Amino acid sequence: MGFLNSSASFTRFRLIEPVPQELWAKIPDKLRQFAFRDIDDIPEEQAYGWTSFEDMLDMEWTGAPPEKGSYLVFSLRLDTRRIPAGVIRKHVALAMKDEKARLAEQGKKFISRERKKELKEQVLLKLRMRFLPVPAEFNVLWATDTGEIWFASTQGKMIDLFSEYFIRTFDLHLEPLTPYNLAVSLLGEEAASALDHLEPTIFAVEQH
């Protein structure tokens, strides 16, 4: 999902505090420090990090820098392994069957709760190595002159992930530009009280 598509959904943010002057020169290094790290060869369920706006496979920004005039552009990449629930159930059942056969040879029948949990974890570990993670990319546009930031997603979980990772990377806090926050930014803090007492307009026609 990105801003180069013919249409895009996005969430607007603004920086709460001013950006320290010395941070601007460090941003490319910060992006590399918190860049995406591939999990194709390790059994991790999920991974995320920054990548190049032009190429989500470029985690070093060798193809193009993030600076574009008065903008900084980059992407948040999220890779997730999606193992179908039916596959998990099947292989857990097979593991339990093998465990029961092993116990039967020892004259035992009962599988403890801890052992069941251990077997399921072992199954998930093996399956993760057999399923490749599915990549997703979400563009970021940062207007350095206004402090506004556009993130190409409206999903609640992605917005939370982006906000938390942005703070972790740059030590800067974001505020979503909701209609209320946008109104306060345009009208000033003195208008906040009046905005708090506004009542919604009902446009539906009453049926008699």
C-alpha distance (Angstrom), angle and dihedral (degrees) to the residues before:
residue distance angle dihedral
M1 . . .
G2 3.79 . .
F3 3.78 150.2 .
L4 3.81 92.7 -107.7
N5 3.80 91.0 67.9
S6 3.79 120.6 97.2
S7 3.81 88.1 -106.2
A8 3.78 133.2 13.6
S9 3.78 140.5 -177.7
F10 3.79 115.6 -138.7
T11 3.78 145.4 169.0
R12 3.80 122.1 -133.3
F13 3.79 123.5 -140.3
R14 3.77 137.2 176.1
L15 3.78 130.0 -154.3
I16 3.79 113.8 -105.9
E17 3.79 95.8 -154.3
P18 3.82 131.5 34.9
V19 3.80 117.2 -93.9
P20 3.83 112.5 -108.6
Q21 3.80 108.0 -114.7
E22 3.80 92.6 -126.9
L23 3.82 91.6 56.4
W24 3.82 95.7 68.6
A25 3.81 93.3 70.2
K26 3.82 91.1 46.6
I27 3.81 97.4 52.5
P28 3.85 96.8 92.1
D29 3.82 89.7 51.8
K30 3.81 90.5 45.8
L31 3.80 90.2 53.6
R32 3.81 91.0 51.6
Q33 3.79 91.8 45.9
F34 3.81 91.0 54.7
A35 3.82 96.2 32.8
F36 3.78 123.0 137.4
R37 3.81 116.4 -82.0
D38 3.81 118.3 -152.3
I39 3.82 118.6 -117.7
D40 3.81 99.5 -174.1
D41 3.81 91.3 114.1
I42 3.80 100.0 37.9
P43 3.83 127.8 65.6
E44 3.80 97.0 -116.3
E45 3.79 116.9 139.5
Q46 3.81 96.5 -146.2
A47 3.80 141.4 8.9
Y48 3.80 133.8 179.4
G49 3.78 139.6 177.8
W50 3.81 145.5 128.6
T51 3.80 123.5 -60.1
S52 3.79 137.7 172.9
F53 3.81 117.2 -71.0
E54 3.81 90.8 -134.6
D55 3.82 97.8 45.2
M56 3.80 124.7 18.5
L57 3.82 88.9 -158.5
D58 3.81 91.0 61.3
M59 3.80 107.4 87.7
E60 3.81 93.4 162.3
W61 3.83 98.2 52.5
T62 3.81 90.7 -124.4
G63 3.81 92.9 145.2
A64 3.80 98.6 49.6
P65 3.82 136.4 -8.8
P66 3.82 120.8 -114.1
E67 3.82 91.8 -120.7
K68 3.81 113.3 97.0
G69 3.81 109.4 169.7
S70 3.79 107.7 -71.7
Y71 3.81 91.0 -9.3
L72 3.79 136.4 80.9
V73 3.80 112.1 -151.4
F74 3.78 128.0 -171.8
S75 3.80 139.1 129.6
L76 3.77 140.1 -115.1
R77 3.80 109.8 -132.7
L78 3.80 120.8 -159.4
D79 3.81 121.9 -172.1
T80 3.80 117.8 -169.4
R81 3.78 130.9 -179.0
R82 3.79 109.3 -136.7
I83 3.80 112.3 -164.6
P84 3.84 113.0 -177.2
A85 3.80 112.4 -114.1
G86 3.81 90.4 -128.5
V87 3.79 91.0 57.7
I88 3.80 91.1 50.9
R89 3.82 92.1 48.8
K90 3.79 91.6 49.5
H91 3.78 96.1 50.7
V92 3.80 93.8 42.0
A93 3.83 88.4 52.9
L94 3.82 90.1 49.9
A95 3.80 90.8 49.4
M96 3.82 90.9 49.9
K97 3.80 90.9 48.5
D98 3.80 91.5 52.1
E99 3.80 90.5 46.8
K100 3.82 91.9 51.9
A101 3.82 90.3 50.2
R102 3.80 90.5 50.4
L103 3.80 91.6 49.4
A104 3.80 91.8 46.9
E105 3.79 89.4 58.9
Q106 3.81 86.7 57.2
G107 3.79 92.9 47.0
K108 3.82 92.8 -107.2
K109 3.80 131.8 123.1
F110 3.80 110.1 175.6
I111 3.83 122.1 91.7
S112 3.79 110.7 -160.0
R113 3.80 121.9 -130.1
E114 3.82 90.1 -115.8
R115 3.81 91.0 52.8
K116 3.81 91.9 48.9
K117 3.80 89.3 52.3
E118 3.79 90.8 48.2
L119 3.80 92.2 50.1
K120 3.81 91.9 50.7
E121 3.80 91.0 50.1
Q122 3.79 90.3 50.6
V123 3.81 90.6 50.2
L124 3.82 92.2 49.9
L125 3.80 90.8 48.5
K126 3.82 91.8 53.3
L127 3.80 93.3 44.8
R128 3.80 92.7 50.3
M129 3.78 89.3 58.9
R130 3.82 89.4 54.1
F131 3.82 97.8 47.5
L132 3.79 120.3 67.6
P133 3.82 116.2 -137.8
V134 3.80 117.6 -107.0
P135 3.83 112.2 -125.2
A136 3.79 125.5 -139.5
E137 3.81 128.1 -177.3
F138 3.81 129.4 -155.1
N139 3.82 118.6 -172.3
V140 3.80 123.6 -134.7
L141 3.83 126.1 -156.4
W142 3.80 117.5 -170.7
A143 3.80 117.0 -169.9
T144 3.80 101.1 -152.7
D145 3.81 94.0 -167.9
T146 3.83 96.3 54.7
G147 3.81 102.0 25.9
E148 3.80 91.5 -125.1
I149 3.79 121.1 137.9
W150 3.80 129.3 -163.9
F151 3.82 119.2 -155.8
A152 3.81 117.6 -167.3
S153 3.79 98.2 -129.8
T154 3.79 139.6 71.0
Q155 3.82 95.7 -168.5
G156 3.79 112.0 122.6
K157 3.82 94.9 -137.6
M158 3.81 92.6 48.0
I159 3.81 91.8 47.8
D160 3.81 90.2 52.0
L161 3.82 91.7 47.0
F162 3.80 92.2 48.3
S163 3.81 93.9 47.5
E164 3.81 93.5 48.2
Y165 3.81 93.9 45.8
F166 3.80 92.3 46.0
I167 3.82 90.1 54.3
R168 3.81 90.9 46.3
T169 3.80 91.9 50.1
F170 3.80 103.0 41.6
D171 3.82 103.3 15.9
L172 3.81 87.8 -126.2
H173 3.80 125.0 127.8
L174 3.78 125.0 -134.3
E175 3.79 132.5 -150.7
P176 3.82 120.6 -159.9
L177 3.80 111.6 -120.2
T178 3.79 95.8 -126.6
P179 3.82 117.0 171.4
Y180 3.82 88.6 -98.2
N181 3.81 94.6 50.1
L182 3.80 90.9 43.9
A183 3.80 90.8 52.0
V184 3.81 91.2 50.7
S185 3.81 90.8 48.8
L186 3.82 90.6 51.8
L187 3.82 99.0 40.2
G188 3.80 100.3 32.6
E189 3.79 133.6 -115.7
E190 3.81 91.3 -73.7
A191 3.82 88.0 68.9
A192 3.82 93.2 57.0
S193 3.80 93.7 88.5
A194 3.80 92.5 52.3
L195 3.80 91.1 46.9
D196 3.81 90.6 52.0
H197 3.80 89.9 59.7
L198 3.80 97.6 48.0
E199 3.79 115.6 119.3
P200 3.80 122.6 -145.7
T201 3.79 118.5 -105.1
I202 3.80 115.7 -122.6
F203 3.81 111.0 -140.6
A204 3.79 97.5 177.4
V205 3.79 115.3 107.0
E206 3.81 112.2 -116.9
Q207 3.79 114.4 -120.8
H208 3.82 116.2 -134.3
